[in-house]
Every structure is written in C-alpha cells, then in structure tokens.
C-alpha cells in the first residue's frame, strides 16, 4: 500500500527501471532509424513534425515521451521530454535529450504520469500494435495527449509496398495500417479525437531534386485528394475520469449496480498498477 507522499514522488519522477525485462532486438530498429536519415525519410519527418506542432492543442505538458526511432522532435511543448533509445541512454537521436532503453509495449513509466506521448510510425513496425496502444493509454495522464503518426495504406506509398517483391526493407516492411483502423482502436480505449491531418502527398522517390520539384503536391493534395496522402497524424486526448463516457454510472433502468472502476481500465493496469488508498 502506497501513501499519498509516495504517489506524489512517483508523479514527479515517472521513470521506473525494470531489470527483469528482455533486451531489445535492434536490427530492425536500426534499419528503420537509418531510413529516416535518407533524403525521403528526412523529408517525411520534417513534414510530420510541422503537422504535429500545428495539431497538438495549446497547454502545459510537464512530461513527454516519444517512442520509436524517427529522428524528429515531436515533444517541443513538453517541459521534460524523454526519447526511446536504441542501445544505451546516451544514444538518442535528439541532441541534448534524455534517452531511455525500453519497448513501446513496456514503457518504464508510472501509470497516468505522461502528459504528451508521441508514437511516430511505431504502430506500423510493431508486432503488437494493440499492446502499444494499451500501454500508451495506461501511462497517459488524464487530459494528456497522444500523437500517432503512420503510413497510409491507400496511397502511392501503400501501392509501392504491395508491388515490392522479395525481402522488404524499411519502410516497406511495415504493416501500413489504415487511418480508420487506428481511429477505431483509440476510440475503443476511450480516447477522444482532438485533431487529425493527412501529410506528405509526394510520391516515394529518393532523389532530392525530384522531391523539390514535386513540393507543389503538398498544397494540391491537401485540397483535392487528402485520402491519398503518404502518411497521417492523429492527436487524441485521454479524458479525465469525471468526463469519460466509459466510466459514467449505468442508468438504474438498465442496471442497478454500478460497474467497478477497474472494469474500464486495461486488464494489466487493473491487476498490477491500481492501488487502493485508505485514509
């Protein structure tokens, strides 16, 4: 049983080390990180970062965490940002930021301790995207924001992925989820949609000159064919308990007894992280 003082200390120091967790497999992660350093990957990362800056609502985000290995900073509004690292804490793509060795499915944070959480192109390369979202929901603080970036399956990027023969390398080795899939999953977790945008309408070409010449497609695509963008950005918010539809009392005409609080939380959180405090 934890006291109120312990809970405050946990909130102020959200990072928790877990020595019993398995080491990371860095081969695939290295491949993804290296691709985002190419001409095409850099261009996609810059456009994505600009969209996130515009879509994240104004507010105070004390603690932020960015999973994945996209070398862009999506936590510019967070006072204390943390980033996922490949091999060691100092190996972080963002200069001067804190790097943490962890898995997106097992984040080393206390429950409800992260105010701004970013998943740039993480679900596309995860073997358990549902587990990633459940973990993100558990560590996200009430009224905190979750940023999800991903590749659009119904685009020229998705077509190139389907036509790719032989062994697929990053980014074509990703699953390329649809926007409707991700929105349905976040809705099932009780996350409220704040904003969304389609980004990067240029074809997947790696030559810098061709990318510059086709830059006009960004404005044209956003106006005429937004559903065919190469990627998307979604910003959702975790509603406070008092405003969550999942936790509203059941009407007496339907059911006399109110559902327990833990029924609306992920099973892992309800079993391992929920603590009852007694005065």
C-alpha positions as CSV (number, residue, x, y, z in Angstrom):
1,X,0.0,0.0,0.0
2,X,1.4,3.3,-1.0
3,X,1.0,6.6,0.8
4,X,0.0,9.9,-0.7
5,X,3.6,11.0,-0.4
6,X,4.8,8.1,-2.4
7,X,2.3,8.8,-5.1
8,X,3.5,12.4,-5.4
9,X,7.1,11.2,-5.6
10,X,6.1,8.8,-8.3
11,X,4.4,11.6,-10.3
12,X,7.4,13.8,-10.0
13,X,9.8,11.0,-11.0
14,X,7.8,9.0,-13.6
15,X,10.8,6.9,-14.9
16,X,11.0,3.4,-13.4
17,X,13.7,0.9,-14.2
18,X,12.8,-2.7,-14.9
19,X,15.8,-5.0,-14.8
20,X,13.8,-8.1,-15.5
21,X,12.8,-7.1,-19.0
22,X,14.3,-8.8,-22.0
23,X,16.9,-6.9,-24.1
24,X,15.8,-5.2,-27.3
25,X,16.4,-6.6,-30.7
26,X,18.0,-3.7,-32.5
27,X,18.4,-5.0,-36.1
28,X,15.0,-3.9,-37.4
29,X,15.1,-0.7,-35.3
30,X,18.5,0.2,-36.8
31,X,17.1,-0.3,-40.3
32,X,14.1,2.0,-39.6
33,X,16.3,4.6,-38.0
34,X,18.7,4.6,-40.9
35,X,15.9,5.0,-43.4
36,X,14.6,8.1,-41.7
37,X,18.0,9.6,-42.2
38,X,17.8,9.3,-46.0
39,X,16.5,12.1,-48.3
40,X,13.0,10.7,-48.5
41,X,12.8,9.8,-44.8
42,X,14.1,13.2,-43.7
43,X,11.6,15.0,-45.9
44,X,8.7,12.9,-44.4
45,X,10.0,13.6,-40.9
46,X,10.1,17.3,-41.4
47,X,6.6,17.5,-42.8
48,X,5.3,15.3,-40.0
49,X,7.0,17.4,-37.3
50,X,5.4,20.6,-38.8
51,X,1.9,19.0,-38.7
52,X,2.3,17.8,-35.1
53,X,3.3,21.3,-34.0
54,X,0.2,22.6,-35.6
55,X,-2.2,19.9,-34.4
56,X,-1.2,19.5,-30.8
57,X,-3.5,21.7,-28.7
58,X,-2.0,24.5,-26.6
59,X,-1.5,23.7,-23.0
60,X,1.1,22.8,-20.4
61,X,2.7,19.3,-20.8
62,X,5.0,18.7,-17.9
63,X,6.4,15.3,-19.0
64,X,6.6,13.9,-22.5
65,X,7.8,10.7,-24.1
66,X,8.5,9.8,-27.8
67,X,8.7,6.2,-28.8
68,X,10.3,4.9,-32.0
69,X,13.4,6.0,-33.7
70,X,12.3,8.7,-36.1
71,X,14.9,11.5,-35.7
72,X,12.5,14.3,-35.2
73,X,11.4,16.1,-32.1
74,X,7.6,15.9,-31.6
75,X,7.9,16.9,-27.9
76,X,8.7,20.6,-28.3
77,X,5.9,21.6,-25.9
78,X,6.9,19.2,-23.2
79,X,8.9,20.6,-20.3
80,X,10.7,17.3,-19.5
81,X,11.0,15.2,-22.7
82,X,12.2,11.6,-22.9
83,X,13.0,9.7,-26.0
84,X,13.4,6.0,-26.8
85,X,17.0,5.0,-27.4
86,X,18.4,2.2,-29.5
87,X,21.1,0.7,-27.3
88,X,22.1,3.0,-24.4
89,X,20.7,6.0,-22.6
90,X,23.1,8.5,-24.3
91,X,22.3,7.1,-27.7
92,X,19.4,9.5,-28.5
93,X,18.5,10.9,-31.9
94,X,17.6,14.3,-30.3
95,X,20.7,16.1,-29.2
96,X,20.5,17.1,-25.5
97,X,17.5,15.0,-24.7
98,X,17.2,12.0,-22.4
99,X,17.2,8.6,-24.0
100,X,15.6,5.5,-22.4
101,X,16.1,1.9,-23.4
102,X,12.6,0.4,-23.5
103,X,9.9,-1.2,-25.6
104,X,6.7,0.6,-26.7
105,X,4.8,-2.3,-25.3
106,X,6.5,-2.0,-21.9
107,X,7.2,1.7,-21.0
108,X,9.2,2.4,-17.9
109,X,6.7,5.0,-16.5
110,X,4.2,5.1,-13.7
111,X,0.5,4.9,-14.6
112,X,-1.0,8.2,-15.6
113,X,2.4,10.1,-15.5
114,X,3.0,11.2,-19.1
115,X,1.3,14.4,-20.3
116,X,2.4,14.2,-24.0
117,X,3.1,10.8,-25.7
118,X,4.2,10.5,-29.3
119,X,4.2,7.4,-31.4
120,X,5.8,8.4,-34.8
121,X,5.5,5.4,-37.1
122,X,5.6,3.0,-34.2
123,X,2.4,1.0,-34.8
124,X,3.5,0.3,-38.4
125,X,6.6,-1.7,-37.3
126,X,5.2,-3.2,-34.1
127,X,4.2,-6.9,-33.8
128,X,1.7,-5.9,-31.2
129,X,0.1,-2.5,-32.1
130,X,-2.8,-3.2,-29.7
131,X,-0.4,-3.7,-26.8
132,X,1.4,-0.5,-27.7
133,X,-1.8,1.5,-27.6
134,X,-2.9,-0.1,-24.3
135,X,0.4,0.7,-22.7
136,X,0.2,4.2,-24.0
137,X,-3.3,4.6,-22.6
138,X,-2.1,3.3,-19.2
139,X,0.8,5.7,-18.8
140,X,-1.0,8.7,-20.3
141,X,-2.2,11.2,-17.7
142,X,-5.8,12.4,-17.6
143,X,-6.3,15.2,-20.2
144,X,-2.9,14.1,-21.7
145,X,-2.4,13.9,-25.5
146,X,-1.3,11.0,-27.6
147,X,0.2,11.7,-31.0
148,X,0.1,8.9,-33.6
149,X,1.9,9.0,-36.9
150,X,1.7,6.3,-39.5
151,X,1.9,5.4,-43.2
152,X,-1.2,5.4,-45.3
153,X,-2.0,2.1,-46.9
154,X,-4.3,3.6,-49.5
155,X,-1.7,5.7,-51.3
156,X,1.2,5.5,-53.7
157,X,3.3,4.5,-50.7
158,X,1.0,1.6,-50.0
159,X,1.0,0.6,-53.7
160,X,4.7,0.5,-53.8
161,X,4.7,-1.6,-50.7
162,X,2.4,-4.1,-52.3
163,X,4.4,-4.2,-55.5
164,X,7.7,-4.7,-53.6
165,X,9.0,-8.2,-54.5
166,X,11.4,-10.2,-52.4
167,X,12.5,-9.2,-49.0
168,X,11.0,-5.9,-47.9
169,X,13.2,-3.5,-46.1
170,X,12.2,-0.4,-44.2
171,X,9.9,1.3,-44.6
172,X,8.2,-1.2,-46.9
173,X,8.5,-3.9,-44.2
174,X,5.9,-2.1,-42.1
175,X,2.2,-3.1,-41.9
176,X,0.9,0.3,-43.1
177,X,-2.3,0.5,-41.1
178,X,-5.3,2.4,-42.3
179,X,-6.5,5.6,-40.6
180,X,-9.9,4.1,-39.8
181,X,-8.2,1.2,-38.0
182,X,-6.2,3.5,-35.7
183,X,-9.2,5.7,-35.0
184,X,-11.3,2.7,-34.1
185,X,-8.6,1.4,-31.7
186,X,-8.2,4.7,-29.9
187,X,-12.0,5.1,-29.7
188,X,-12.3,1.6,-28.0
189,X,-9.8,2.8,-25.4
190,X,-11.9,5.8,-24.6
191,X,-9.5,8.3,-26.2
192,X,-11.1,11.4,-27.6
193,X,-10.1,12.7,-31.1
194,X,-8.6,16.2,-30.9
195,X,-7.3,16.7,-34.5
196,X,-6.1,14.7,-37.5
197,X,-4.3,15.5,-40.8
198,X,-3.1,13.9,-43.9
199,X,0.5,14.7,-44.7
200,X,3.1,14.2,-47.5
201,X,1.5,13.8,-50.9
202,X,4.7,13.5,-52.9
203,X,5.5,10.0,-54.3
204,X,8.0,7.8,-52.6
205,X,11.1,8.9,-54.6
206,X,14.5,9.2,-53.1
207,X,16.1,11.8,-55.3
208,X,16.3,15.2,-53.7
209,X,15.7,17.2,-57.0
210,X,12.6,15.3,-57.8
211,X,11.3,15.8,-54.2
212,X,11.9,19.6,-54.6
213,X,10.1,19.7,-57.9
214,X,7.1,17.8,-56.6
215,X,6.8,20.0,-53.5
216,X,3.7,21.7,-55.0
217,X,1.8,18.5,-54.5
218,X,1.6,19.2,-50.7
219,X,-0.8,22.0,-51.2
220,X,-2.7,20.4,-54.1
221,X,-3.1,17.1,-52.4
222,X,-4.4,18.6,-49.2
223,X,-7.1,20.3,-51.3
224,X,-8.0,17.7,-53.9
225,X,-7.0,14.2,-52.7
226,X,-6.5,14.2,-48.9
227,X,-7.2,10.5,-48.6
228,X,-4.2,9.6,-50.8
229,X,-1.5,11.1,-48.6
230,X,1.6,9.1,-47.9
231,X,1.1,9.4,-44.1
232,X,-1.3,10.7,-41.4
233,X,-1.1,12.3,-38.0
234,X,-3.7,11.8,-35.3
235,X,-3.9,13.6,-31.9
236,X,-6.2,12.1,-29.3
237,X,-6.8,13.0,-25.6
238,X,-7.3,10.9,-22.6
239,X,-10.4,12.2,-20.9
240,X,-10.5,12.8,-17.2
241,X,-12.3,10.2,-15.1
242,X,-15.1,12.6,-14.4
243,X,-15.8,13.2,-18.1
244,X,-15.1,9.7,-19.5
245,X,-18.1,8.0,-21.2
246,X,-16.7,4.6,-20.2
247,X,-16.9,5.5,-16.5
248,X,-20.4,7.1,-16.4
249,X,-22.8,5.4,-14.0
250,X,-25.2,3.0,-15.6
251,X,-28.8,4.1,-15.5
252,X,-31.0,2.4,-12.9
253,X,-33.4,1.3,-15.6
254,X,-30.7,-0.7,-17.3
255,X,-28.7,-1.9,-14.3
256,X,-29.0,-1.2,-10.6
257,X,-25.4,-1.8,-9.6
258,X,-22.6,0.5,-10.9
259,X,-19.7,-1.2,-12.7
260,X,-16.5,-1.2,-10.7
261,X,-13.9,1.3,-11.7
262,X,-11.3,-1.2,-12.8
263,X,-13.6,-2.6,-15.5
264,X,-12.9,0.4,-17.7
265,X,-9.2,0.1,-17.4
266,X,-6.9,-2.3,-19.3
267,X,-6.6,-5.6,-17.5
268,X,-2.9,-5.2,-16.9
269,X,-3.4,-1.8,-15.3
270,X,-6.3,-3.0,-13.2
271,X,-4.4,-6.0,-12.0
272,X,-0.9,-4.7,-11.4
273,X,-1.0,-0.9,-11.1
274,X,-4.2,0.1,-9.5
275,X,-3.7,0.8,-5.8
276,X,-6.5,1.5,-3.2
277,X,-5.6,4.1,-0.7
278,X,-7.4,4.2,2.7
279,X,-7.4,7.2,5.0
